[in-house]
């Protein structure tokens, strides 16, 4: 019985060079279990036939029904539990963690890509990472957000964005503290339960200014509504009938009273 033997080598990692093979010839490395042939589409080169014996570098190959075992390296990094492969804008593959609706934190996720969702646990807002063609940024994922439900407070309380607070000082004065790290457009609305004139309500600025002044705000007139809106640098005060910022200069009881009358 005739036996056909291929050109072969038992030396680890030995690879034939172009001059070792004729077109149509095969070579086998019996140590590595790798098979080679020569191609010549104009420039001769040695091609490795893919085997399962060791690691292979694939370039421009299409694979189907692939079953992977062991570890997988992408762009020089091994993936960890919960990560998946994705491509960046240049087509490079890399591992990333899913920042979908399951990401809840008080700070924005690092290394986001367009379409990522982030629920801000500090103010309850849902945000999406959006690319407008010029730049990428986090924007609100919900248009025309409704305000939070009315809540009743009778003692010290730190407000959150969009709180509507019925502050009842009937049993004694207390303090409503504004959010510590507001974003542009964050707002808090306070309502009197016909008691501020007797027991004043204090609004603590919590590290930010109110109408550019580094003072807390005192409300001492009953039956009014006061809205605080953050403009990016200071808390501004608005009434349901119009802006009352001029009345807030000085932040004293007298000016607070004037403001409350304007807001009534």
Phi, psi and omega in degrees: 000130182283144177240128177263121178248137179271160168301138188209163176213144177254016180268128181303133176067011178289129181233133179292154174259171186304321183287349181281337187236147169267159175300130182097346178275152175242153175227146185232132170263108185284345177279312183273340185074034183247143183244141185228152169213167181255138173238158181210082176275021185132327174228120184292144179205157176265133181245137176265128175281130183295131174230173178262011187283331182203187180290142180230145173258119183254133177232124179054047179247145175253123180246146176227149179051050183276132174246118183257139173230160180080214182255158180232125180256130177231125179055037176084004183232144174272139177287156176242171184304131178090351179271162177217162180276137176213169181248144175270188186294341179261003178091359178289142180265139177205164179274142174211162180263143182286116178255043182282208185295352178278350182276111180236119181202167178267359175229154182295142178299148177275153177052049179284162171233163184306133179101348177295145177248146179217123174265116182278111184288350179279328183228002176076016182270149176253127186235151177236140178277118192235136175250118182268011181097342178245319181210167178243142180199162174279131177228160180298134180273354183235120178276149178054050178302137176279156179287159176293162180292156176295139175231150180253131178232137179236006179209176184310138184205138174262118186284157172246163178306136176073012174293137168247111192244122169272101185268105185260105181262021182306320183271357179146157181294151174206184187235133168259123181260129180289157179304143185283326185232068183285154173253166180304129178094348177297144186213153176224132181243130182245138178236138178272145176257041181059041183223347184295330180295333179268310178239109187296151173255131176258135175251112182275134186284337174059045175093345177252161179275160173243117186052043177072001183256138182272058179223148171290167186242136180249130176248120186226021175238136186278162172062047178229170177231134180229131179244130177253124180235130182272127184260008181108340179225337181205158173279124175258153183248130181231150175251168178289346181255348181154171183291140180236034186296325183297326182291344184273351182294126182106327177048049176250173178300321182295315180288328176296321178295318178298319178297315182299321179297318180296330182272350187292000000 
